[in-house]
């Protein structure tokens, strides 16, 4: 969700472009390949934007079986009395109307619901943390506000555009905000020398390096367990490594190259983690053809022992069609 227009806060036209580009990339089979019906954008133009956000979030949380990702871009506010982080919604910019504002605690509660099936939960915040929205910026935060504590979600990965005492940038005239713009570039162009599938930690390190090099605020991350290893997208800049072949070709002048083959079951696992279930199904069919069913069953058992039951169930459902 993104909020480009407000009644009393400066507009952020780049936010509209942020949401449109991310929606397109998440649906792109070459990046993530999410079905468009799985990408939910709340309608914030009605009389009850908070209700629209929470209903959309609850719907997504109920339907997600593997990964639930929540994105917000807009003005961030801090309640100076309670210290709560508030994500500003259109027409709901007065913190005195506390019953109408989108407190981050609402999102935290929704994501920590023990009845949810999604094993991995990701939050990306491109906003400031203060009521003082500055021209060309998305606001600043008092040094006393601990944003890491405000945005931490038990069992989830949280990526924020800047640290607690910095300002998230929305440069006037730019197509995207600074942080989301670099995220979009990484998804669209890939990361040179990166892995085949981009996990959250790899994305964070890349964004931190690029933004620091441009003297923009450096993003922050918070994660629990191994969720930072979650593969979020395919790396468009990746190319398969090559190695010399043995045998007759070894004596030829100049290098002779061949592709290194990834076992079909391992490729299925990586594709499934990236949300590419059709690709995972195809890899599993190849595993059956290559007589790897025992390897597949062993991998499912390992997932179950690691309490990664949603992944194991997804692979089992795919295996049934092999």
N, C-alpha and C positions, 0 to 999 in steps of 0.2 A: 504494500500500500504506500502511496505517496500523496502528499498534500502540497500542490503547487500554489494554491490561492488561499488567502486568509482575509478576515474582515479587518483586523487591527494589527497584524504582523506583516512584515514585508513579504511580497510574493517570491516564490522560488520556482520560476518557470522550468528550470532544468530538471526538476523532480519529475515532471510529467514525462520527459524524455527518458529518465532513468527507468521508470516503471515499464514503459513501452518496450525499451530495448531488452530489459531482463526477461520480460514475458516472452519475447520473440526467441531469445537465446535458450531459455529453459525448454521451449518446445522444439527446438532445432535438434533433429536426430544426430547431427554431427557434434553437438555439445552435451545435452542431457537427454533429450528425447521424451520429455514429459508429455502425456496427453493434455491437450488444451483444457479439457474439463477438469484437470487436476490443478490448474493454476487459477486460483481464486483472487479476484480483486474486488474489495468491497465498494459499494456505491456510496460515496461520501457527500452526495449532493442533496440528500433528503433532510428532513427535519431532525433526525436522530442519528448522526454519524457514529456515535459511540455504540449504539445498538447494532448498526450495520457492521461495524468492525467485529464486535464480539460474536455476532451470529455467524459471520463468515469464518472467524477463527474456530468456533466450536464445530462448524460443519467440516472444516478441513481436518481438525484434530480427530473427529470421529471416523473419517474416511481413510486417513493415512494409516498404512500398515507397515511401512519401513522407515521413511524419513519425512519429517514435517519441518518445513523451512518457513520462517516468518521474516519479512523484509519491511522496514519502515524508513521513509525518507521524508523529512520535513523539519519543522522547528521543534527542538526539544526544550522543555521548561523544567525548572526545579522549584518545588514548593518550599519556600524558605522556612516555613513553620514545621513541616514534617520531614523535609529532606527527600521527599519522594520525587522520582523522575516521572515527568508527564510528557507524553507524545501529543503535540498539539494537533487538534482536528479543526476543520473549517467551522467558524462560528462558535467554537468552544475554546476560546482563548483566555477567558477570565477564570483564574484559578479559584476565585471565590465560589464559583459554581462547581464545587468539588465533585458533586454527584454526576456531572455530565462529562468530566474529563477522562481521557484515556491514560490512566496511571499504568506504569510499566508493571506494577504488581498484578494488574488484570491479566497481562500476557503471561507472567510468571506462573500464576495460579492455573491458567489453562494448560500450560506446557508440563506442569508437574502433576497433573491428574493421573493417579496410579492406574486408572482403567484404560488409558490410551494404549493402542496397539503399536504405535510408532516407536521403534527402538531408539532412533536417533532424532534429536530435536535441535534445530539450528535457528539462531536469531541473528539478523544482520541489521544494525542500526546506523543510518547515515543522518545524523542530526547533532544538534548542540545540546547543552545541558543547562541552559539558563534562560530566564525570561527576557534577557537583554539581547534581542536580535539586532545585529549590526548590519549596516549596508555592506553588501558583498560577502557577508558571512552568514552562517546559520546559528550564530550566537556564541556565547562564551560561558564559562562556568566559574563560580567562586572556587578558590583553591581549597577551601575546606570541604567541598563536596567530593566524596569518594565514589566516583562513577563505577569503579570495578565492583564495589559492594552493591550499588544500586541495580546493576544490570546482571548480576550473577544469577544463574538459574541452575539449580541442582540437576545433574544428569543431562545437561545441554551444552552446546557450544555457542558462545556469544562473541560476535565480531563487531566492534564499534569503530566509527570513523576516526576518532581521536581520543586522546587522554583527557582526564578530568579537568585540567587547567588550560586546555587548548580550545581552538575554535574550528569547527568543521566548516570547510570552505564550499561556497557556491559562487564561483567567480561570475560576475555580471557578463552576460553575453555568451557564456560557454554553453555547449550543447548539453553537457551533463555536469553534475556536481563532481568535485575533484575526486573523492573517494570512489563513488560508484562508477565514475568514468573510467578509472583504472581497472576496476573489477570487470567492467564490460569489455575493455580492451583485452584483458587476460583471457576471458572466455571466448571472445571473437577471434583473436589472433593466436592464442595459445601462449605457452611459456617455453622459450628456447631452452634446451637441455633439461626440461622437466620430464616427469614420468608420463607414461601413456594416459593414465587417469589422474586428474588433479584432485588431491585431497585438500582438506581445509587448512592444514598446517602449511602445505606448499603454497596455496593461494595467499595465506597471510604473509609468509616470508617474502613472497614476490611483491605484494602490495606495499609492505613496509619499506622494502628497498627502493622501489620506484618512487613512492611518495616522498620519502626522505631525500632522495636525490633531487627532487623538484622543490624542496624546501616547503612541502605541504605538511600538515599534521600527520604524524605516524599513527596508524590504526593500532588498536589494542584487541587482544583476544583473551577469552576465559573459557576453559573447557574442563570437563571431568571425565575420568576414565580414558578410553582410547577413541573418543568420538572425533577428535581432530584428525584421525586417520581415515575418516569417511571420504570416499571418492565422490566428488560432487559433479564432475564434468569430464569429458574427454579433452585431452590436450591437442588442439589442432596443429601445434607446432611439432608434435612428436613424430619421429620416424623410427621404424624398427631397426635395432642394431644389426650389424652384419659382421661375419667372421670368415676367415679363410676356410676353404673346404679341403678335406683330405683326399688322398687318392691321386689319380692321374693329373688332376688340375693343379696339384700342389707344385709341380715342377715348371709350370708356365711362367713366363716373365710377366711381372706386374701382379698386383693383387687380384685374386679371384674371390668373389664374395658370395655369400648365401645368407638368407634370412634365418635367424634363430627362431625355432618353432616353440611357441608357448603351449604347454599341455592344455588340451581342450577344457578339462575340468577347472583348471586355474583361470583360464580366460573367462569361463562362464561365471566364476565367482566374482571376478573383477567387474564384469559387465553388469551382473546383478546388483553389486554394491553401487554402481553408477546409475541404477534405475533403468537400465536398458534390458528389460525382460525379454523382448523378442530376440535380441542378440544373444542373451544368455541361453534361451531355449535352443537357438541354432547351434551354439557351442556344445550344449548337452547332447544334442542329436549326433554331433560329430564325435563326442566322447563315446556314445554307444557304438557307432560305426568303428571307432578305433579300439573297441573292446576295453573301455575304461569304466564299466559300471561299478566295479568294486571301489575304485578311487572316488567315484561320486558318492557312494554310500558312506565311505569313510569320512569324507568331507562333511556330509550332513551330520554324522555322529559327533564330529568335532565341534560343529556349530552348536549343537544341542548341549554338549558338555560345557560350553562357554556361555550358556544361557542366552544365546543369540537365536532364539526360537523363531522369530519372524523371518530371518534369513533362511533358516533350515526349512521352514514350511514353504517358503517361496521356491527354493530349489527342489523340494520334493514334489510340489505341484507341477513344476516345469518338467521334472523327470518322468512324471506319469504320462506325459505326452510323447516321450521318446520312443 
